[in-house]
Amino acid sequence: MINNYTFYESPQNKLHDFVISFFNKIEFETTAFSEDFFIKEFYDNLVSRHTGILRKSLKNIYDIIKDWKQIDKTLFCEAIRKSNDIKGICNGDIIPWKEADIPLEVRELTKTLFIKLYEDVLKGSIFKENYGGRLDHYHAFKKIAHNDYEFCPACGMVEMKTYEDKRTDQYDHYLPKDIYPFSSVNFENLVPICIDCNSLEVKSNKDILSYTGKVFYPFEGNMDQIIIEIQIKTNNTDLSKIVWDIDYSCIIAKDEEIQAWKNVYNIESRHQTHVSGRIGKWYELYNDYMNDKELINDIPEIRIRANSYLRSLRKRKTLEKKSLEVLINTFDLIAREEANKYSRF
C-alpha cells in the first residue's frame, strides 16, 4: 500500500463481534442449543429477525461440533478467531484457514453462513436499520484523520469515488471471502480501494498470501509505507516513448510485502503505462503554469516557480510529481534558464 488507513471502530463491525462471541461461547458447550449462546443484543436485533440465515445456520453448526472432541472444537473456534487477526495474518504470524481447511462435516454450512453474513445480513435492511449501512460506514470512515484519500492508497493512480446512486463504495475483501470465508464481515478485512484495483482484471479474488506470505496491513495509521523513486532509463524527445525505471522501497525493509503488493495489484506494468500515457499532458500543464504571466510576475525565479508547482502535487499525485521532477531536473530548468538568459538581450 502506498498509503494506509486508520481503522474506524464502527457500529457496522458489531456483526463481526457478535459472530465471534457466539463461537467463543460454544467452544466448551455440550448441552442442547440455547438462545443463551447469543449476546442479547445480537439475538434481539438480528438473530430473531434472520431465523434462517442466523439461528438455523448457527444451530446446525453447533449440533454437529458439540459432539466433537474438545481439542477439535477448540481448534475450529480458534481458527475462526485467528482468521480475524488481520494484522497478524498480514505480518505472516498467523496462517488463516481457507475453505479447504474447514472440517468436511461443517465446511459447506460454515462457508455458506459467512458468505450470507456479508451478502444478506450486513448488506440487508434489518442490519442497516439497527447499525447503519456500508454507505454510512464509508462516510464516517472518511472523516477519520487521513482516511479521505483523493487517490487510491493501493495504486496511487486512480481517484477514489463514492457513488451515491449505485455502488456506494469500493470495499474490497483484502482476504477474498471465497478463499478465506471466516473474515467476510470483519471491517479490518474490508478495504476501500479504487474501482480499477478492485476489478476482475487486477485484484479480483487473488489470494494475496500466495506470493510471499506477507502483505501490507492496510490500517497501520497515517504511514506512507512505500517510497517510490523514478528515473529515466531510456530518454526520448517524444515524452510518451521515454522508458522509465520505477523503484519501490520502504524505510523499514519490507521486501516480501512490496513484492506481494506489486503482484496483487499489477503495480509495475500499471505504473509504467500510467506514467508513459500521461507524461505529455502532465508536462503540458506544468508548462502552462511556468509560462503564466501573472505567476511570472509573482514568482520571477524559474527554479522557485518550478518547485512551487511540484509542491502543489505533493501528497496527492505521487507518480506525476516524481516523473515531472525528473524531467524538470534533467533538462527543463537548464533549458528555461538558458532561454531566459538570452531573452534579456
C-alpha positions in Angstrom: 0.0 0.0 0.0 1.3 3.4 -0.9 -0.8 4.9 1.9 -2.6 3.4 4.9 -5.9 3.9 6.6 -6.7 4.4 10.3 -9.2 1.8 11.4 -12.6 3.0 12.4 -14.3 1.0 15.2 -17.8 1.4 13.7 -21.3 0.1 14.6 -21.2 -1.9 11.4 -18.3 -4.0 12.8 -20.7 -5.3 15.5 -21.8 -8.1 13.3 -18.3 -9.5 13.3 -18.1 -9.1 17.1 -21.4 -10.8 17.6 -20.4 -13.8 15.5 -17.0 -14.2 17.2 -18.8 -14.0 20.6 -21.1 -16.9 19.6 -18.2 -19.2 18.7 -16.4 -18.2 21.9 -19.5 -19.2 23.8 -20.0 -22.6 22.2 -16.4 -23.7 22.3 -16.8 -25.6 25.6 -20.6 -26.3 25.4 -22.1 -29.7 25.0 -25.7 -29.0 26.1 -28.7 -28.6 23.8 -28.7 -25.5 21.6 -29.9 -22.4 23.5 -30.7 -18.8 22.9 -28.3 -18.1 25.7 -25.5 -18.7 23.3 -26.2 -15.3 21.8 -25.5 -11.9 23.2 -28.9 -10.5 23.9 -28.4 -7.5 21.5 -27.4 -9.9 18.8 -30.4 -12.1 19.3 -32.9 -9.3 19.7 -31.7 -7.2 16.7 -30.6 -9.8 14.2 -31.0 -13.5 15.1 -34.7 -13.2 15.8 -35.2 -11.5 12.5 -32.9 -13.7 10.4 -34.0 -17.0 11.8 -32.9 -18.9 8.6 -29.5 -17.3 8.0 -28.5 -16.9 11.6 -30.4 -19.0 14.1 -30.9 -22.1 11.9 -27.4 -22.0 10.4 -25.6 -21.5 13.7 -27.7 -24.2 15.4 -26.9 -26.6 12.6 -23.2 -26.0 13.0 -23.4 -26.3 16.8 -25.4 -29.5 16.7 -22.5 -31.1 14.7 -19.5 -29.7 16.6 -20.9 -30.2 20.1 -20.1 -33.9 19.9 -16.6 -33.4 18.7 -13.6 -34.0 21.0 -12.7 -30.8 22.8 -9.4 -30.5 21.1 -11.2 -30.4 17.7 -13.8 -27.9 18.8 -11.2 -25.6 20.2 -9.2 -25.9 17.0 -12.2 -24.9 14.9 -13.2 -22.0 17.1 -9.6 -20.8 17.5 -9.3 -20.9 13.7 -12.3 -18.5 13.4 -10.7 -16.2 15.9 -7.2 -16.3 14.4 -8.6 -15.9 10.9 -9.8 -12.5 12.0 -6.5 -11.3 13.4 -5.9 -9.4 10.1 -2.8 -7.6 11.3 -1.2 -10.9 12.5 -2.1 -12.5 9.1 -0.6 -9.6 7.1 2.6 -9.8 9.2 2.9 -13.5 8.4 2.5 -14.5 12.1 -0.8 -16.3 11.5 -1.9 -18.6 8.7 -5.7 -18.3 8.3 -7.9 -21.2 7.4 -9.0 -21.5 3.8 -12.3 -23.2 2.9 -10.4 -26.5 2.3 -9.1 -26.3 5.9 -12.6 -26.4 7.4 -13.6 -29.9 8.6 -15.7 -31.5 5.9 -18.7 -32.1 8.3 -19.3 -28.3 8.6 -17.4 -27.0 5.6 -20.4 -26.1 3.4 -22.5 -25.0 6.3 -19.8 -22.7 7.6 -18.8 -21.2 4.3 -22.4 -20.5 3.3 -23.1 -18.9 6.7 -20.2 -16.4 6.4 -20.9 -15.5 2.8 -24.6 -14.9 3.7 -23.5 -12.8 6.7 -21.9 -10.4 4.2 -24.4 -10.7 1.3 -27.7 -10.9 3.2 -27.2 -9.6 6.7 -24.6 -6.9 6.5 -26.0 -5.5 3.3 -29.6 -6.1 4.3 -32.3 -3.6 5.5 -32.6 -5.1 9.0 -28.9 -4.6 9.8 -29.0 -1.1 8.2 -32.0 -0.2 10.4 -30.1 -1.1 13.6 -26.4 -0.3 12.8 -26.3 1.6 9.5 -25.3 0.5 6.1 -22.0 0.5 4.3 -22.6 4.0 2.9 -23.0 5.2 6.5 -19.8 3.5 7.4 -17.9 4.9 4.4 -18.9 8.5 5.1 -18.0 8.2 8.8 -14.8 6.3 7.9 -13.6 9.1 5.6 -14.0 11.6 8.5 -11.3 9.8 10.5 -7.9 11.6 10.2 -6.2 10.9 6.9 -8.7 8.4 5.6 -10.2 10.7 2.9 -7.6 10.0 0.2 -8.2 11.7 -3.1 -6.3 8.9 -4.9 -6.4 5.1 -4.2 -4.0 4.1 -1.4 -3.3 0.8 -3.1 -2.1 2.1 -6.5 -1.8 5.9 -6.1 -3.2 6.5 -9.6 -7.0 6.4 -9.6 -9.3 8.8 -7.9 -11.4 7.4 -5.1 -15.1 8.0 -5.7 -18.4 7.5 -3.8 -21.4 6.6 -6.0 -24.4 7.8 -4.1 -26.9 6.2 -6.5 -25.4 2.8 -7.3 -22.2 1.3 -5.8 -21.7 3.3 -2.7 -18.1 2.3 -2.2 -15.3 0.2 -3.4 -14.9 -2.1 -0.4 -12.5 -4.9 -1.2 -12.2 -8.1 0.8 -8.5 -7.9 1.2 -8.5 -11.6 2.1 -11.1 -12.8 -0.5 -14.2 -14.2 1.2 -14.4 -17.1 -1.3 -11.0 -18.3 -0.1 -11.0 -17.1 3.5 -14.7 -17.0 4.5 -14.2 -16.5 8.2 -13.2 -12.9 7.8 -16.1 -12.0 5.5 -17.7 -9.3 7.8 -14.6 -8.1 9.5 -14.1 -4.4 8.6 -10.4 -4.8 9.1 -10.7 -7.0 6.0 -12.9 -4.6 4.1 -10.6 -2.0 2.5 -11.8 0.9 0.3 -9.8 0.9 -2.9 -10.4 2.3 -6.4 -12.6 0.6 -9.0 -9.5 -0.3 -11.1 -7.7 -2.1 -8.3 -10.9 -3.9 -7.3 -11.6 -5.0 -10.8 -11.6 -8.5 -12.3 -8.5 -7.5 -14.3 -6.5 -6.5 -11.3 -7.0 -7.9 -7.8 -10.3 -9.7 -8.2 -10.2 -12.9 -6.0 -6.4 -13.2 -5.9 -5.1 -14.9 -2.8 -2.9 -12.1 -1.5 -1.0 -14.5 0.8 0.0 -16.8 -2.0 3.0 -14.8 -3.2 5.3 -14.3 -0.2 3.0 -15.0 2.8 3.3 -11.4 4.0 1.3 -8.3 2.8 0.9 -4.7 3.9 -1.6 -4.2 6.8 -3.9 -1.6 5.4 -4.8 0.0 8.8 -1.3 0.9 10.1 -2.5 4.5 10.5 -1.1 7.5 8.7 2.0 6.0 7.3 3.4 6.3 3.8 4.6 2.7 3.6 6.1 2.7 0.1 8.8 5.1 -1.2 8.6 5.5 -5.0 11.7 6.6 -6.9 11.5 7.3 -10.7 14.4 7.7 -13.1 14.7 7.9 -16.9 16.0 4.6 -18.2 15.9 5.5 -21.9 15.4 9.1 -22.9 13.4 10.2 -25.9 12.3 13.6 -27.3 8.8 12.1 -27.6 7.9 12.1 -23.9 5.4 9.2 -24.3 8.3 7.0 -25.5 10.6 7.6 -22.5 11.3 4.3 -20.7 11.1 4.8 -17.0 12.8 3.0 -14.2 10.4 2.9 -11.2 11.7 1.5 -8.0 9.9 0.8 -4.7 11.3 0.6 -1.2 10.4 1.2 2.5 12.2 2.9 5.3 12.0 -0.4 7.2 12.8 -3.3 4.8 9.6 -4.9 3.7 10.7 -6.7 0.5 8.2 -9.5 0.9 5.3 -7.1 1.4 6.4 -5.0 -1.6 6.7 -8.0 -3.9 3.2 -9.2 -2.9 1.7 -5.7 -3.4 3.3 -5.5 -6.8 1.9 -8.9 -7.8 -1.6 -8.4 -6.3 -2.2 -5.0 -8.0 -0.1 -5.5 -11.2 1.7 -2.3 -10.0 4.8 -2.3 -12.2 3.0 -2.6 -15.5 0.2 -0.3 -14.4 2.6 2.4 -13.2 4.7 2.2 -16.4 1.6 2.5 -18.5 0.2 5.3 -16.4 3.3 7.5 -16.5 4.0 6.9 -20.2 0.5 7.6 -21.2 0.1 10.8 -19.1 3.5 12.4 -19.0 2.8 14.6 -22.1 -0.3 16.0 -20.5 1.4 16.5 -17.1 4.2 18.4 -18.8 1.8 20.5 -20.7 0.0 21.6 -17.5 3.4 22.3 -15.9 4.5 24.3 -18.9 1.3 26.4 -18.9 1.9 27.1 -15.2 5.5 28.1 -15.9 4.5 30.5 -18.7 1.6 32.1 -16.9 2.4 35.9 -17.0 0.8 36.6 -13.6 2.8 33.8 -12.0 6.0 35.0 -13.7 5.4 38.5 -12.1 4.6 36.9 -8.7 7.5 34.3 -8.9 10.1 35.5 -11.3 12.7 33.0 -10.4 12.3 29.9 -12.6 13.5 27.3 -10.1 11.3 28.7 -7.4 8.3 28.7 -9.7 9.0 25.1 -10.7 9.4 24.0 -7.1 6.1 25.7 -6.3 4.4 23.6 -9.0 5.9 20.4 -7.7 4.9 21.2 -4.1 1.3 21.5 -5.3 1.4 17.8 -6.3 3.0 16.6 -3.1 1.0 14.0 -1.1 -1.6 13.8 -3.9 -0.2 12.8 -7.2 3.0 10.8 -6.4 3.7 9.4 -9.8 3.1 12.8 -11.5 5.3 14.6 -9.1 8.1 12.1 -9.2 8.2 11.8 -13.0 7.9 15.6 -13.6 10.6 16.2 -11.0 13.0 14.0 -13.1 12.1 15.8 -16.3 12.4 19.2 -14.8 15.7 18.5 -13.1 17.1 16.6 -16.2 16.7 19.2 -18.8 13.8 21.6 -18.3 15.2 24.0 -15.8 18.5 24.3 -17.6 16.7 24.9 -20.9 14.4 27.5 -19.4 17.3 29.3 -17.7 19.3 29.4 -20.9 16.3 30.7 -22.8 15.7 33.3 -20.1 19.3 34.4 -20.2 19.3 35.0 -23.9 15.9 36.6 -23.9 17.3 39.5 -21.9 19.4 40.7 -24.9 
